[in-house]
C-alpha cells in the first residue's frame, strides 16, 4: 500500500486532540476553587482566588492554541523521515507546553503585579 495513504496518527496529533478536549472541559467545567487536583496549577495561579480564576480562563485559550499547533505540525510526517519522527514529536510537544506555561505565567504577572 502507498505510504502516503497510510496515515498513522503521530504522537503530536493525538496530544493536540487531548489538549483541545481538556481545554474544552476546563472551559465548560472550570475548577471553582483553588485545588491541587484539577486545573492550571502553578504558584502564581494558586496565589489567590482572583489569579486562579484568571489563570483557568487564560490557560484554556492557550491550550487550544497549543493543541492546534500540535495537530498542524503532525502533518509534517508526510515530509520527514521516520527515524526523526519521534524526536520531532517530542520537540513539538515540549514547545507547545512551554508556550502554554510562559504565556499564561506572563499574563498572570502582567495582570496582577
C-alpha positions as CSV (number, residue, x, y, z in Angstrom):
1,X,0.0,0.0,0.0
2,X,1.2,3.5,-0.7
3,X,2.9,5.1,2.4
4,X,1.3,8.4,1.7
5,X,-2.2,6.9,2.0
6,X,-1.3,5.0,5.2
7,X,-1.6,7.8,7.7
8,X,-1.0,6.6,11.2
9,X,-1.5,9.3,13.8
10,X,1.7,10.6,15.3
11,X,2.0,11.5,18.9
12,X,1.7,15.2,18.3
13,X,-1.7,14.7,16.6
14,X,-3.1,12.7,19.5
15,X,-1.7,15.0,22.1
16,X,-3.1,18.0,20.2
17,X,-6.5,16.4,20.3
18,X,-6.1,15.7,24.0
19,X,-5.0,19.4,24.7
20,X,-8.2,20.7,22.9
21,X,-10.5,18.2,24.7
22,X,-9.0,19.1,28.1
23,X,-9.3,22.8,27.3
24,X,-12.9,22.5,26.4
25,X,-13.6,20.6,29.6
26,X,-11.9,23.2,31.7
27,X,-13.9,25.9,29.9
28,X,-17.2,24.2,30.4
29,X,-16.4,22.9,34.0
30,X,-13.7,25.2,35.3
31,X,-12.4,24.5,38.8
32,X,-14.3,26.8,41.1
33,X,-11.8,26.8,44.0
34,X,-8.1,26.5,44.2
35,X,-7.2,22.9,44.4
36,X,-4.2,20.5,43.9
37,X,-6.0,18.1,41.6
38,X,-7.7,19.9,38.7
39,X,-6.9,23.0,36.6
40,X,-3.9,25.1,35.7
41,X,-1.8,24.8,38.9
42,X,1.3,26.9,39.5
43,X,2.5,29.0,42.4
44,X,1.3,32.2,40.6
45,X,-2.1,30.8,39.6
46,X,-2.7,29.5,43.2
47,X,-1.8,32.8,44.9
48,X,-5.4,33.7,45.4
49,X,-8.9,33.1,44.0
50,X,-8.7,36.0,41.5
51,X,-5.5,34.8,40.0
52,X,-6.8,31.2,40.0
53,X,-10.0,32.2,38.0
54,X,-8.0,34.3,35.5
55,X,-5.4,31.5,35.0
56,X,-8.1,28.9,34.3
57,X,-9.7,31.0,31.6
58,X,-6.4,32.2,30.0
59,X,-4.7,28.9,30.0
60,X,-7.6,27.1,28.4
61,X,-7.4,29.5,25.5
62,X,-3.6,29.0,25.2
63,X,-4.1,25.2,25.4
64,X,-6.4,25.3,22.4
65,X,-3.6,27.2,20.5
66,X,-1.0,24.7,21.6
67,X,-3.3,21.8,20.6
68,X,-3.9,23.3,17.1
69,X,-0.2,23.8,16.7
70,X,0.4,20.1,17.5
71,X,-2.2,19.0,15.1
72,X,-0.8,21.1,12.3
73,X,2.8,20.0,12.8
74,X,1.7,16.4,13.0
75,X,1.2,16.5,9.2
76,X,5.0,17.1,8.8
77,X,5.1,13.3,9.0
78,X,4.4,13.3,5.3
79,X,7.8,15.0,4.5
80,X,10.1,13.8,7.3
81,X,12.0,10.6,7.7
82,X,10.5,8.1,10.0
83,X,13.7,7.9,12.2
84,X,13.3,11.6,13.0
85,X,9.5,11.5,13.7
86,X,9.7,10.6,17.4
87,X,12.3,13.3,18.2
88,X,10.3,16.0,16.3
89,X,7.1,15.0,18.0
90,X,8.7,15.3,21.4
91,X,10.3,18.6,20.4
92,X,6.9,20.0,19.3
93,X,5.2,18.7,22.4
94,X,7.9,20.4,24.6
95,X,7.5,23.7,22.6
96,X,3.7,23.6,22.9
97,X,3.9,23.1,26.7
98,X,6.5,25.9,27.1
99,X,4.2,28.2,25.1
100,X,1.3,27.4,27.4
101,X,3.3,27.9,30.6
102,X,5.2,31.0,29.6
103,X,2.3,32.9,28.1
104,X,0.0,32.1,31.0
105,X,2.6,33.0,33.6
106,X,3.4,36.2,31.8
107,X,-0.3,37.2,31.6
108,X,-0.7,36.5,35.3
109,X,2.3,38.6,36.2
110,X,1.2,41.5,33.9
111,X,-2.4,41.5,35.2
112,X,-1.7,41.1,38.9
113,X,1.7,42.8,39.5
